[in-house]
Amino acid sequence: MLMPKMKSNSGARKRFKVTATGKLARKKAYKSHILTKKSAKRKRGLRESTLVDKTDAPRMKRLIQS
């Protein structure tokens, strides 16, 4: 009997991208609403994407594997 295929977590698949070096890229949080009280400098910093921490990466990779 064959094991069923693993499904990727569709929420995680939309939120994380694997870079060319195999690391995971993600967007920063706190940029969707209540923006008037946040400074322009803070919002500008939130625009940039960043990498998932190396301690969390194995778990996230398991979620997005197909």
PDBQT receptor file of N, H, CA, C and O in Angstrom, charges set to zero:
ATOM      1  N   MET A   1       0.840  -1.191   0.000  1.00  0.00    +0.000 N 
ATOM      2  CA  MET A   1       0.000   0.000   0.000  1.00  0.00    +0.000 C 
ATOM      3  C   MET A   1       0.880   1.249   0.000  1.00  0.00    +0.000 C 
ATOM      4  O   MET A   1       1.823   1.358   0.784  1.00  0.00    +0.000 OA
ATOM      5  N   LEU A   2       0.562   2.178  -0.881  1.00  0.00    +0.000 N 
ATOM      6  H   LEU A   2      -0.204   2.089  -1.517  1.00  0.00    +0.000 HD
ATOM      7  CA  LEU A   2       1.345   3.407  -0.982  1.00  0.00    +0.000 C 
ATOM      8  C   LEU A   2       0.859   4.445   0.020  1.00  0.00    +0.000 C 
ATOM      9  O   LEU A   2      -0.333   4.539   0.313  1.00  0.00    +0.000 OA
ATOM     10  N   MET A   3       1.800   5.217   0.535  1.00  0.00    +0.000 N 
ATOM     11  H   MET A   3       2.768   5.140   0.296  1.00  0.00    +0.000 HD
ATOM     12  CA  MET A   3       1.443   6.321   1.421  1.00  0.00    +0.000 C 
ATOM     13  C   MET A   3       0.883   7.461   0.575  1.00  0.00    +0.000 C 
ATOM     14  O   MET A   3       1.332   7.661  -0.554  1.00  0.00    +0.000 OA
ATOM     15  N   PRO A   4      -0.086   8.211   1.094  1.00  0.00    +0.000 N 
ATOM     16  CA  PRO A   4      -0.599   9.348   0.318  1.00  0.00    +0.000 C 
ATOM     17  C   PRO A   4       0.454  10.439   0.200  1.00  0.00    +0.000 C 
ATOM     18  O   PRO A   4       1.364  10.539   1.023  1.00  0.00    +0.000 OA
ATOM     19  N   LYS A   5       0.315  11.249  -0.835  1.00  0.00    +0.000 N 
ATOM     20  H   LYS A   5      -0.424  11.168  -1.504  1.00  0.00    +0.000 HD
ATOM     21  CA  LYS A   5       1.261  12.347  -1.039  1.00  0.00    +0.000 C 
ATOM     22  C   LYS A   5       1.094  13.382   0.071  1.00  0.00    +0.000 C 
ATOM     23  O   LYS A   5      -0.006  13.598   0.578  1.00  0.00    +0.000 OA
ATOM     24  N   MET A   6       2.206  14.016   0.436  1.00  0.00    +0.000 N 
ATOM     25  H   MET A   6       3.100  13.840   0.024  1.00  0.00    +0.000 HD
ATOM     26  CA  MET A   6       2.150  15.095   1.421  1.00  0.00    +0.000 C 
ATOM     27  C   MET A   6       1.602  16.345   0.725  1.00  0.00    +0.000 C 
ATOM     28  O   MET A   6       1.985  16.649  -0.405  1.00  0.00    +0.000 OA
ATOM     29  N   LYS A   7       0.719  17.055   1.393  1.00  0.00    +0.000 N 
ATOM     30  H   LYS A   7       0.407  16.809   2.310  1.00  0.00    +0.000 HD
ATOM     31  CA  LYS A   7       0.217  18.319   0.834  1.00  0.00    +0.000 C 
ATOM     32  C   LYS A   7       1.012  19.463   1.446  1.00  0.00    +0.000 C 
ATOM     33  O   LYS A   7       1.321  19.453   2.638  1.00  0.00    +0.000 OA
ATOM     34  N   SER A   8       1.339  20.448   0.617  1.00  0.00    +0.000 N 
ATOM     35  H   SER A   8       1.089  20.456  -0.351  1.00  0.00    +0.000 HD
ATOM     36  CA  SER A   8       1.994  21.629   1.188  1.00  0.00    +0.000 C 
ATOM     37  C   SER A   8       0.926  22.460   1.871  1.00  0.00    +0.000 C 
ATOM     38  O   SER A   8      -0.250  22.397   1.511  1.00  0.00    +0.000 OA
ATOM     39  N   ASN A   9       1.340  23.236   2.853  1.00  0.00    +0.000 N 
ATOM     40  H   ASN A   9       2.295  23.287   3.145  1.00  0.00    +0.000 HD
ATOM     41  CA  ASN A   9       0.434  24.145   3.534  1.00  0.00    +0.000 C 
ATOM     42  C   ASN A   9       0.245  25.346   2.615  1.00  0.00    +0.000 C 
ATOM     43  O   ASN A   9       1.188  26.101   2.377  1.00  0.00    +0.000 OA
ATOM     44  N   SER A  10      -0.968  25.526   2.096  1.00  0.00    +0.000 N 
ATOM     45  H   SER A  10      -1.734  24.913   2.289  1.00  0.00    +0.000 HD
ATOM     46  CA  SER A  10      -1.174  26.551   1.068  1.00  0.00    +0.000 C 
ATOM     47  C   SER A  10      -0.961  27.957   1.608  1.00  0.00    +0.000 C 
ATOM     48  O   SER A  10      -0.553  28.847   0.862  1.00  0.00    +0.000 OA
ATOM     49  N   GLY A  11      -1.230  28.173   2.898  1.00  0.00    +0.000 N 
ATOM     50  H   GLY A  11      -1.561  27.450   3.505  1.00  0.00    +0.000 HD
ATOM     51  CA  GLY A  11      -0.980  29.484   3.503  1.00  0.00    +0.000 C 
ATOM     52  C   GLY A  11       0.504  29.795   3.544  1.00  0.00    +0.000 C 
ATOM     53  O   GLY A  11       0.923  30.911   3.235  1.00  0.00    +0.000 OA
ATOM     54  N   ALA A  12       1.296  28.807   3.925  1.00  0.00    +0.000 N 
ATOM     55  H   ALA A  12       0.955  27.901   4.176  1.00  0.00    +0.000 HD
ATOM     56  CA  ALA A  12       2.751  28.984   3.991  1.00  0.00    +0.000 C 
ATOM     57  C   ALA A  12       3.333  29.130   2.591  1.00  0.00    +0.000 C 
ATOM     58  O   ALA A  12       4.274  29.894   2.379  1.00  0.00    +0.000 OA
ATOM     59  N   ARG A  13       2.775  28.402   1.649  1.00  0.00    +0.000 N 
ATOM     60  H   ARG A  13       2.011  27.781   1.822  1.00  0.00    +0.000 HD
ATOM     61  CA  ARG A  13       3.279  28.450   0.269  1.00  0.00    +0.000 C 
ATOM     62  C   ARG A  13       3.144  29.858  -0.313  1.00  0.00    +0.000 C 
ATOM     63  O   ARG A  13       3.987  30.296  -1.096  1.00  0.00    +0.000 OA
ATOM     64  N   LYS A  14       2.076  30.563   0.077  1.00  0.00    +0.000 N 
ATOM     65  H   LYS A  14       1.391  30.207   0.713  1.00  0.00    +0.000 HD
ATOM     66  CA  LYS A  14       1.859  31.925  -0.415  1.00  0.00    +0.000 C 
ATOM     67  C   LYS A  14       2.761  32.942   0.277  1.00  0.00    +0.000 C 
ATOM     68  O   LYS A  14       3.080  33.982  -0.300  1.00  0.00    +0.000 OA
ATOM     69  N   ARG A  15       3.174  32.648   1.512  1.00  0.00    +0.000 N 
ATOM     70  H   ARG A  15       2.915  31.803   1.980  1.00  0.00    +0.000 HD
ATOM     71  CA  ARG A  15       3.911  33.622   2.319  1.00  0.00    +0.000 C 
ATOM     72  C   ARG A  15       5.424  33.521   2.213  1.00  0.00    +0.000 C 
ATOM     73  O   ARG A  15       6.120  34.501   2.481  1.00  0.00    +0.000 OA
ATOM     74  N   PHE A  16       5.950  32.369   1.830  1.00  0.00    +0.000 N 
ATOM     75  H   PHE A  16       5.384  31.573   1.612  1.00  0.00    +0.000 HD
ATOM     76  CA  PHE A  16       7.399  32.163   1.801  1.00  0.00    +0.000 C 
ATOM     77  C   PHE A  16       7.868  31.783   0.411  1.00  0.00    +0.000 C 
ATOM     78  O   PHE A  16       7.192  31.043  -0.304  1.00  0.00    +0.000 OA
ATOM     79  N   LYS A  17       9.038  32.296   0.030  1.00  0.00    +0.000 N 
ATOM     80  H   LYS A  17       9.587  32.897   0.610  1.00  0.00    +0.000 HD
ATOM     81  CA  LYS A  17       9.657  31.932  -1.247  1.00  0.00    +0.000 C 
ATOM     82  C   LYS A  17      11.062  31.421  -0.948  1.00  0.00    +0.000 C 
ATOM     83  O   LYS A  17      11.758  31.969  -0.092  1.00  0.00    +0.000 OA
ATOM     84  N   VAL A  18      11.474  30.378  -1.649  1.00  0.00    +0.000 N 
ATOM     85  H   VAL A  18      10.909  29.933  -2.344  1.00  0.00    +0.000 HD
ATOM     86  CA  VAL A  18      12.819  29.844  -1.467  1.00  0.00    +0.000 C 
ATOM     87  C   VAL A  18      13.766  30.628  -2.366  1.00  0.00    +0.000 C 
ATOM     88  O   VAL A  18      13.516  30.775  -3.563  1.00  0.00    +0.000 OA
ATOM     89  N   THR A  19      14.856  31.133  -1.785  1.00  0.00    +0.000 N 
ATOM     90  H   THR A  19      15.059  31.014  -0.813  1.00  0.00    +0.000 HD
ATOM     91  CA  THR A  19      15.835  31.893  -2.556  1.00  0.00    +0.000 C 
ATOM     92  C   THR A  19      16.741  30.933  -3.330  1.00  0.00    +0.000 C 
ATOM     93  O   THR A  19      16.658  29.717  -3.155  1.00  0.00    +0.000 OA
ATOM     94  N   ALA A  20      17.592  31.479  -4.172  1.00  0.00    +0.000 N 
ATOM     95  H   ALA A  20      17.659  32.466  -4.313  1.00  0.00    +0.000 HD
ATOM     96  CA  ALA A  20      18.501  30.656  -4.983  1.00  0.00    +0.000 C 
ATOM     97  C   ALA A  20      19.472  29.864  -4.105  1.00  0.00    +0.000 C 
ATOM     98  O   ALA A  20      19.927  28.789  -4.495  1.00  0.00    +0.000 OA
ATOM     99  N   THR A  21      19.788  30.393  -2.925  1.00  0.00    +0.000 N 
ATOM    100  H   THR A  21      19.418  31.266  -2.608  1.00  0.00    +0.000 HD
ATOM    101  CA  THR A  21      20.722  29.697  -2.024  1.00  0.00    +0.000 C 
ATOM    102  C   THR A  21      20.001  28.739  -1.084  1.00  0.00    +0.000 C 
ATOM    103  O   THR A  21      20.640  28.093  -0.253  1.00  0.00    +0.000 OA
ATOM    104  N   GLY A  22      18.671  28.638  -1.204  1.00  0.00    +0.000 N 
ATOM    105  H   GLY A  22      18.152  29.162  -1.879  1.00  0.00    +0.000 HD
ATOM    106  CA  GLY A  22      17.919  27.688  -0.394  1.00  0.00    +0.000 C 
ATOM    107  C   GLY A  22      17.358  28.263   0.894  1.00  0.00    +0.000 C 
ATOM    108  O   GLY A  22      16.753  27.538   1.684  1.00  0.00    +0.000 OA
ATOM    109  N   LYS A  23      17.550  29.560   1.116  1.00  0.00    +0.000 N 
ATOM    110  H   LYS A  23      18.041  30.149   0.473  1.00  0.00    +0.000 HD
ATOM    111  CA  LYS A  23      16.988  30.189   2.312  1.00  0.00    +0.000 C 
ATOM    112  C   LYS A  23      15.550  30.603   2.023  1.00  0.00    +0.000 C 
ATOM    113  O   LYS A  23      15.115  30.589   0.871  1.00  0.00    +0.000 OA
ATOM    114  N   LEU A  24      14.815  30.972   3.065  1.00  0.00    +0.000 N 
ATOM    115  H   LEU A  24      15.169  30.984   4.000  1.00  0.00    +0.000 HD
ATOM    116  CA  LEU A  24      13.419  31.365   2.887  1.00  0.00    +0.000 C 
ATOM    117  C   LEU A  24      13.258  32.864   3.050  1.00  0.00    +0.000 C 
ATOM    118  O   LEU A  24      13.724  33.446   4.029  1.00  0.00    +0.000 OA
ATOM    119  N   ALA A  25      12.596  33.482   2.087  1.00  0.00    +0.000 N 
ATOM    120  H   ALA A  25      12.218  33.009   1.292  1.00  0.00    +0.000 HD
ATOM    121  CA  ALA A  25      12.325  34.918   2.142  1.00  0.00    +0.000 C 
ATOM    122  C   ALA A  25      10.896  35.120   2.616  1.00  0.00    +0.000 C 
ATOM    123  O   ALA A  25      10.011  34.323   2.304  1.00  0.00    +0.000 OA
ATOM    124  N   ARG A  26      10.676  36.187   3.368  1.00  0.00    +0.000 N 
ATOM    125  H   ARG A  26      11.395  36.834   3.621  1.00  0.00    +0.000 HD
ATOM    126  CA  ARG A  26       9.340  36.514   3.865  1.00  0.00    +0.000 C 
ATOM    127  C   ARG A  26       9.160  38.020   3.873  1.00  0.00    +0.000 C 
ATOM    128  O   ARG A  26      10.134  38.772   3.841  1.00  0.00    +0.000 OA
ATOM    129  N   LYS A  27       7.904  38.458   3.916  1.00  0.00    +0.000 N 
ATOM    130  H   LYS A  27       7.113  37.848   3.942  1.00  0.00    +0.000 HD
ATOM    131  CA  LYS A  27       7.590  39.876   4.049  1.00  0.00    +0.000 C 
ATOM    132  C   LYS A  27       7.540  40.221   5.528  1.00  0.00    +0.000 C 
ATOM    133  O   LYS A  27       7.347  39.341   6.368  1.00  0.00    +0.000 OA
ATOM    134  N   LYS A  28       7.714  41.507   5.853  1.00  0.00    +0.000 N 
ATOM    135  H   LYS A  28       7.870  42.222   5.171  1.00  0.00    +0.000 HD
ATOM    136  CA  LYS A  28       7.640  41.936   7.248  1.00  0.00    +0.000 C 
ATOM    137  C   LYS A  28       6.189  42.196   7.645  1.00  0.00    +0.000 C 
ATOM    138  O   LYS A  28       5.360  42.539   6.802  1.00  0.00    +0.000 OA
ATOM    139  N   ALA A  29       5.892  42.033   8.920  1.00  0.00    +0.000 N 
ATOM    140  H   ALA A  29       6.565  41.755   9.604  1.00  0.00    +0.000 HD
ATOM    141  CA  ALA A  29       4.537  42.223   9.452  1.00  0.00    +0.000 C 
ATOM    142  C   ALA A  29       4.301  43.699   9.785  1.00  0.00    +0.000 C 
ATOM    143  O   ALA A  29       5.206  44.525   9.666  1.00  0.00    +0.000 OA
ATOM    144  N   TYR A  30       3.081  44.013  10.200  1.00  0.00    +0.000 N 
ATOM    145  H   TYR A  30       2.346  43.341  10.297  1.00  0.00    +0.000 HD
ATOM    146  CA  TYR A  30       2.668  45.353  10.660  1.00  0.00    +0.000 C 
ATOM    147  C   TYR A  30       2.606  46.396   9.549  1.00  0.00    +0.000 C 
ATOM    148  O   TYR A  30       2.858  47.572   9.809  1.00  0.00    +0.000 OA
ATOM    149  N   LYS A  31       2.278  46.001   8.322  1.00  0.00    +0.000 N 
ATOM    150  H   LYS A  31       2.073  45.046   8.111  1.00  0.00    +0.000 HD
ATOM    151  CA  LYS A  31       2.246  46.948   7.220  1.00  0.00    +0.000 C 
ATOM    152  C   LYS A  31       0.877  46.951   6.534  1.00  0.00    +0.000 C 
ATOM    153  O   LYS A  31       0.756  47.438   5.409  1.00  0.00    +0.000 OA
ATOM    154  N   SER A  32      -0.168  46.409   7.203  1.00  0.00    +0.000 N 
ATOM    155  H   SER A  32      -0.070  46.014   8.116  1.00  0.00    +0.000 HD
ATOM    156  CA  SER A  32      -1.449  46.296   6.498  1.00  0.00    +0.000 C 
ATOM    157  C   SER A  32      -2.471  47.355   6.895  1.00  0.00    +0.000 C 
ATOM    158  O   SER A  32      -3.234  47.808   6.042  1.00  0.00    +0.000 OA
ATOM    159  N   HIS A  33      -2.511  47.759   8.151  1.00  0.00    +0.000 N 
ATOM    160  H   HIS A  33      -1.891  47.390   8.844  1.00  0.00    +0.000 HD
ATOM    161  CA  HIS A  33      -3.491  48.765   8.567  1.00  0.00    +0.000 C 
ATOM    162  C   HIS A  33      -2.969  49.508   9.789  1.00  0.00    +0.000 C 
ATOM    163  O   HIS A  33      -1.915  49.173  10.331  1.00  0.00    +0.000 OA
ATOM    164  N   ILE A  34      -3.721  50.526  10.216  1.00  0.00    +0.000 N 
ATOM    165  H   ILE A  34      -4.576  50.798   9.775  1.00  0.00    +0.000 HD
ATOM    166  CA  ILE A  34      -3.302  51.446  11.299  1.00  0.00    +0.000 C 
ATOM    167  C   ILE A  34      -1.934  52.035  10.949  1.00  0.00    +0.000 C 
ATOM    168  O   ILE A  34      -0.994  51.965  11.741  1.00  0.00    +0.000 OA
ATOM    169  N   LEU A  35      -1.840  52.613   9.757  1.00  0.00    +0.000 N 
ATOM    170  H   LEU A  35      -2.604  52.671   9.114  1.00  0.00    +0.000 HD
ATOM    171  CA  LEU A  35      -0.560  53.126   9.275  1.00  0.00    +0.000 C 
ATOM    172  C   LEU A  35      -0.355  54.606   9.582  1.00  0.00    +0.000 C 
ATOM    173  O   LEU A  35       0.759  55.114   9.453  1.00  0.00    +0.000 OA
ATOM    174  N   THR A  36      -1.405  55.294   9.982  1.00  0.00    +0.000 N 
ATOM    175  H   THR A  36      -2.310  54.881  10.087  1.00  0.00    +0.000 HD
ATOM    176  CA  THR A  36      -1.275  56.740  10.167  1.00  0.00    +0.000 C 
ATOM    177  C   THR A  36      -0.373  57.089  11.346  1.00  0.00    +0.000 C 
ATOM    178  O   THR A  36       0.326  58.102  11.310  1.00  0.00    +0.000 OA
ATOM    179  N   LYS A  37      -0.379  56.268  12.382  1.00  0.00    +0.000 N 
ATOM    180  H   LYS A  37      -0.946  55.445  12.412  1.00  0.00    +0.000 HD
ATOM    181  CA  LYS A  37       0.454  56.568  13.557  1.00  0.00    +0.000 C 
ATOM    182  C   LYS A  37       1.899  56.101  13.390  1.00  0.00    +0.000 C 
ATOM    183  O   LYS A  37       2.754  56.433  14.211  1.00  0.00    +0.000 OA
ATOM    184  N   LYS A  38       2.173  55.343  12.344  1.00  0.00    +0.000 N 
ATOM    185  H   LYS A  38       1.478  55.074  11.677  1.00  0.00    +0.000 HD
ATOM    186  CA  LYS A  38       3.537  54.859  12.101  1.00  0.00    +0.000 C 
ATOM    187  C   LYS A  38       4.291  55.862  11.240  1.00  0.00    +0.000 C 
ATOM    188  O   LYS A  38       3.739  56.426  10.295  1.00  0.00    +0.000 OA
ATOM    189  N   SER A  39       5.546  56.076  11.575  1.00  0.00    +0.000 N 
ATOM    190  H   SER A  39       5.994  55.618  12.343  1.00  0.00    +0.000 HD
ATOM    191  CA  SER A  39       6.339  57.067  10.847  1.00  0.00    +0.000 C 
ATOM    192  C   SER A  39       6.671  56.556   9.444  1.00  0.00    +0.000 C 
ATOM    193  O   SER A  39       6.626  55.355   9.179  1.00  0.00    +0.000 OA
ATOM    194  N   ALA A  40       7.001  57.479   8.565  1.00  0.00    +0.000 N 
ATOM    195  H   ALA A  40       7.037  58.455   8.781  1.00  0.00    +0.000 HD
ATOM    196  CA  ALA A  40       7.354  57.128   7.185  1.00  0.00    +0.000 C 
ATOM    197  C   ALA A  40       8.594  56.236   7.181  1.00  0.00    +0.000 C 
ATOM    198  O   ALA A  40       8.691  55.298   6.390  1.00  0.00    +0.000 OA
ATOM    199  N   LYS A  41       9.535  56.535   8.068  1.00  0.00    +0.000 N 
ATOM    200  H   LYS A  41       9.457  57.297   8.711  1.00  0.00    +0.000 HD
ATOM    201  CA  LYS A  41      10.766  55.741   8.156  1.00  0.00    +0.000 C 
ATOM    202  C   LYS A  41      10.457  54.291   8.544  1.00  0.00    +0.000 C 
ATOM    203  O   LYS A  41      11.032  53.347   8.001  1.00  0.00    +0.000 OA
ATOM    204  N   ARG A  42       9.538  54.144   9.491  1.00  0.00    +0.000 N 
ATOM    205  H   ARG A  42       9.071  54.910   9.932  1.00  0.00    +0.000 HD
ATOM    206  CA  ARG A  42       9.160  52.804   9.951  1.00  0.00    +0.000 C 
ATOM    207  C   ARG A  42       8.448  52.021   8.841  1.00  0.00    +0.000 C 
ATOM    208  O   ARG A  42       8.717  50.839   8.634  1.00  0.00    +0.000 OA
ATOM    209  N   LYS A  43       7.534  52.698   8.132  1.00  0.00    +0.000 N 
ATOM    210  H   LYS A  43       7.315  53.659   8.301  1.00  0.00    +0.000 HD
ATOM    211  CA  LYS A  43       6.802  52.039   7.047  1.00  0.00    +0.000 C 
ATOM    212  C   LYS A  43       7.729  51.682   5.889  1.00  0.00    +0.000 C 
ATOM    213  O   LYS A  43       7.559  50.647   5.244  1.00  0.00    +0.000 OA
ATOM    214  N   ARG A  44       8.702  52.541   5.633  1.00  0.00    +0.000 N 
ATOM    215  H   ARG A  44       8.840  53.381   6.157  1.00  0.00    +0.000 HD
ATOM    216  CA  ARG A  44       9.687  52.281   4.579  1.00  0.00    +0.000 C 
ATOM    217  C   ARG A  44      10.491  51.031   4.912  1.00  0.00    +0.000 C 
ATOM    218  O   ARG A  44      10.782  50.221   4.031  1.00  0.00    +0.000 OA
ATOM    219  N   GLY A  45      10.845  50.879   6.166  1.00  0.00    +0.000 N 
ATOM    220  H   GLY A  45      10.608  51.537   6.881  1.00  0.00    +0.000 HD
ATOM    221  CA  GLY A  45      11.585  49.692   6.602  1.00  0.00    +0.000 C 
ATOM    222  C   GLY A  45      10.765  48.422   6.497  1.00  0.00    +0.000 C 
ATOM    223  O   GLY A  45      11.303  47.345   6.242  1.00  0.00    +0.000 OA
ATOM    224  N   LEU A  46       9.464  48.548   6.694  1.00  0.00    +0.000 N 
ATOM    225  H   LEU A  46       9.026  49.423   6.901  1.00  0.00    +0.000 HD
ATOM    226  CA  LEU A  46       8.579  47.385   6.622  1.00  0.00    +0.000 C 
ATOM    227  C   LEU A  46       8.339  46.924   5.187  1.00  0.00    +0.000 C 
ATOM    228  O   LEU A  46       7.872  45.808   4.962  1.00  0.00    +0.000 OA
ATOM    229  N   ARG A  47       8.659  47.782   4.215  1.00  0.00    +0.000 N 
ATOM    230  H   ARG A  47       9.038  48.689   4.398  1.00  0.00    +0.000 HD
ATOM    231  CA  ARG A  47       8.486  47.421   2.808  1.00  0.00    +0.000 C 
ATOM    232  C   ARG A  47       9.452  46.323   2.385  1.00  0.00    +0.000 C 
ATOM    233  O   ARG A  47       9.125  45.495   1.534  1.00  0.00    +0.000 OA
ATOM    234  N   GLU A  48      10.632  46.318   2.976  1.00  0.00    +0.000 N 
ATOM    235  H   GLU A  48      10.898  46.990   3.667  1.00  0.00    +0.000 HD
ATOM    236  CA  GLU A  48      11.671  45.369   2.567  1.00  0.00    +0.000 C 
ATOM    237  C   GLU A  48      11.306  43.954   3.003  1.00  0.00    +0.000 C 
ATOM    238  O   GLU A  48      10.690  43.749   4.049  1.00  0.00    +0.000 OA
ATOM    239  N   SER A  49      11.697  42.990   2.186  1.00  0.00    +0.000 N 
ATOM    240  H   SER A  49      12.197  43.157   1.337  1.00  0.00    +0.000 HD
ATOM    241  CA  SER A  49      11.521  41.601   2.611  1.00  0.00    +0.000 C 
ATOM    242  C   SER A  49      12.761  41.199   3.401  1.00  0.00    +0.000 C 
ATOM    243  O   SER A  49      13.798  41.860   3.339  1.00  0.00    +0.000 OA
ATOM    244  N   THR A  50      12.635  40.111   4.140  1.00  0.00    +0.000 N 
ATOM    245  H   THR A  50      11.793  39.575   4.191  1.00  0.00    +0.000 HD
ATOM    246  CA  THR A  50      13.740  39.654   4.971  1.00  0.00    +0.000 C 
ATOM    247  C   THR A  50      13.768  38.133   4.929  1.00  0.00    +0.000 C 
ATOM    248  O   THR A  50      12.897  37.510   4.323  1.00  0.00    +0.000 OA
ATOM    249  N   LEU A  51      14.757  37.541   5.564  1.00  0.00    +0.000 N 
ATOM    250  H   LEU A  51      15.465  38.048   6.056  1.00  0.00    +0.000 HD
ATOM    251  CA  LEU A  51      14.880  36.085   5.574  1.00  0.00    +0.000 C 
ATOM    252  C   LEU A  51      14.265  35.504   6.842  1.00  0.00    +0.000 C 
ATOM    253  O   LEU A  51      14.252  36.140   7.896  1.00  0.00    +0.000 OA
ATOM    254  N   VAL A  52      13.761  34.289   6.715  1.00  0.00    +0.000 N 
ATOM    255  H   VAL A  52      13.772  33.772   5.859  1.00  0.00    +0.000 HD
ATOM    256  CA  VAL A  52      13.266  33.559   7.879  1.00  0.00    +0.000 C 
ATOM    257  C   VAL A  52      14.475  33.164   8.710  1.00  0.00    +0.000 C 
ATOM    258  O   VAL A  52      15.507  32.784   8.156  1.00  0.00    +0.000 OA
ATOM    259  N   ASP A  53      14.366  33.248  10.020  1.00  0.00    +0.000 N 
ATOM    260  H   ASP A  53      13.528  33.557  10.470  1.00  0.00    +0.000 HD
ATOM    261  CA  ASP A  53      15.470  32.886  10.910  1.00  0.00    +0.000 C 
ATOM    262  C   ASP A  53      15.856  31.426  10.694  1.00  0.00    +0.000 C 
ATOM    263  O   ASP A  53      15.002  30.579  10.433  1.00  0.00    +0.000 OA
ATOM    264  N   LYS A  54      17.156  31.142  10.805  1.00  0.00    +0.000 N 
ATOM    265  H   LYS A  54      17.851  31.829  11.017  1.00  0.00    +0.000 HD
ATOM    266  CA  LYS A  54      17.641  29.786  10.507  1.00  0.00    +0.000 C 
ATOM    267  C   LYS A  54      17.079  28.730  11.460  1.00  0.00    +0.000 C 
ATOM    268  O   LYS A  54      17.031  27.550  11.112  1.00  0.00    +0.000 OA
ATOM    269  N   THR A  55      16.650  29.143  12.668  1.00  0.00    +0.000 N 
ATOM    270  H   THR A  55      16.689  30.101  12.951  1.00  0.00    +0.000 HD
ATOM    271  CA  THR A  55      16.063  28.175  13.604  1.00  0.00    +0.000 C 
ATOM    272  C   THR A  55      14.642  27.799  13.203  1.00  0.00    +0.000 C 
ATOM    273  O   THR A  55      14.178  26.705  13.525  1.00  0.00    +0.000 OA
ATOM    274  N   ASP A  56      13.943  28.697  12.500  1.00  0.00    +0.000 N 
ATOM    275  H   ASP A  56      14.321  29.585  12.238  1.00  0.00    +0.000 HD
ATOM    276  CA  ASP A  56      12.574  28.427  12.054  1.00  0.00    +0.000 C 
ATOM    277  C   ASP A  56      12.516  27.825  10.653  1.00  0.00    +0.000 C 
ATOM    278  O   ASP A  56      11.509  27.225  10.276  1.00  0.00    +0.000 OA
ATOM    279  N   ALA A  57      13.579  27.980   9.890  1.00  0.00    +0.000 N 
ATOM    280  H   ALA A  57      14.397  28.467  10.197  1.00  0.00    +0.000 HD
ATOM    281  CA  ALA A  57      13.578  27.585   8.478  1.00  0.00    +0.000 C 
ATOM    282  C   ALA A  57      13.232  26.110   8.246  1.00  0.00    +0.000 C 
ATOM    283  O   ALA A  57      12.432  25.825   7.355  1.00  0.00    +0.000 OA
ATOM    284  N   PRO A  58      13.797  25.152   9.006  1.00  0.00    +0.000 N 
ATOM    285  CA  PRO A  58      13.444  23.746   8.727  1.00  0.00    +0.000 C 
ATOM    286  C   PRO A  58      11.945  23.459   8.856  1.00  0.00    +0.000 C 
ATOM    287  O   PRO A  58      11.384  22.698   8.068  1.00  0.00    +0.000 OA
ATOM    288  N   ARG A  59      11.302  24.074   9.855  1.00  0.00    +0.000 N 
ATOM    289  H   ARG A  59      11.759  24.692  10.495  1.00  0.00    +0.000 HD
ATOM    290  CA  ARG A  59       9.864  23.886  10.028  1.00  0.00    +0.000 C 
ATOM    291  C   ARG A  59       9.082  24.482   8.870  1.00  0.00    +0.000 C 
ATOM    292  O   ARG A  59       8.135  23.865   8.382  1.00  0.00    +0.000 OA
ATOM    293  N   MET A  60       9.466  25.679   8.422  1.00  0.00    +0.000 N 
ATOM    294  H   MET A  60      10.235  26.180   8.819  1.00  0.00    +0.000 HD
ATOM    295  CA  MET A  60       8.763  26.335   7.320  1.00  0.00    +0.000 C 
ATOM    296  C   MET A  60       8.965  25.571   6.015  1.00  0.00    +0.000 C 
ATOM    297  O   MET A  60       8.042  25.459   5.208  1.00  0.00    +0.000 OA
ATOM    298  N   LYS A  61      10.171  25.046   5.810  1.00  0.00    +0.000 N 
ATOM    299  H   LYS A  61      10.921  25.137   6.466  1.00  0.00    +0.000 HD
ATOM    300  CA  LYS A  61      10.442  24.283   4.587  1.00  0.00    +0.000 C 
ATOM    301  C   LYS A  61       9.587  23.025   4.531  1.00  0.00    +0.000 C 
ATOM    302  O   LYS A  61       9.147  22.608   3.460  1.00  0.00    +0.000 OA
ATOM    303  N   ARG A  62       9.355  22.424   5.699  1.00  0.00    +0.000 N 
ATOM    304  H   ARG A  62       9.712  22.764   6.569  1.00  0.00    +0.000 HD
ATOM    305  CA  ARG A  62       8.508  21.223   5.758  1.00  0.00    +0.000 C 
ATOM    306  C   ARG A  62       7.072  21.582   5.386  1.00  0.00    +0.000 C 
ATOM    307  O   ARG A  62       6.368  20.766   4.792  1.00  0.00    +0.000 OA
ATOM    308  N   LEU A  63       6.630  22.790   5.727  1.00  0.00    +0.000 N 
ATOM    309  H   LEU A  63       7.202  23.453   6.210  1.00  0.00    +0.000 HD
ATOM    310  CA  LEU A  63       5.269  23.210   5.390  1.00  0.00    +0.000 C 
ATOM    311  C   LEU A  63       5.100  23.456   3.889  1.00  0.00    +0.000 C 
ATOM    312  O   LEU A  63       4.054  23.151   3.316  1.00  0.00    +0.000 OA
ATOM    313  N   ILE A  64       6.141  24.012   3.259  1.00  0.00    +0.000 N 
ATOM    314  H   ILE A  64       6.991  24.260   3.725  1.00  0.00    +0.000 HD
ATOM    315  CA  ILE A  64       5.970  24.368   1.840  1.00  0.00    +0.000 C 
ATOM    316  C   ILE A  64       6.414  23.288   0.878  1.00  0.00    +0.000 C 
ATOM    317  O   ILE A  64       6.203  23.413  -0.328  1.00  0.00    +0.000 OA
ATOM    318  N   GLN A  65       7.030  22.220   1.391  1.00  0.00    +0.000 N 
ATOM    319  H   GLN A  65       7.202  22.118   2.371  1.00  0.00    +0.000 HD
ATOM    320  CA  GLN A  65       7.433  21.129   0.492  1.00  0.00    +0.000 C 
ATOM    321  C   GLN A  65       6.200  20.500  -0.134  1.00  0.00    +0.000 C 
ATOM    322  O   GLN A  65       5.167  20.354   0.519  1.00  0.00    +0.000 OA
ATOM    323  N   SER A  66       6.317  20.125  -1.412  1.00  0.00    +0.000 N 
ATOM    324  H   SER A  66       7.156  20.243  -1.942  1.00  0.00    +0.000 HD
ATOM    325  CA  SER A  66       5.131  19.555  -2.074  1.00  0.00    +0.000 C 
ATOM    326  C   SER A  66       5.331  18.098  -2.406  1.00  0.00    +0.000 C 
ATOM    327  O   SER A  66       4.435  17.464  -2.964  1.00  0.00    +0.000 OA
TER     328      SER A  66
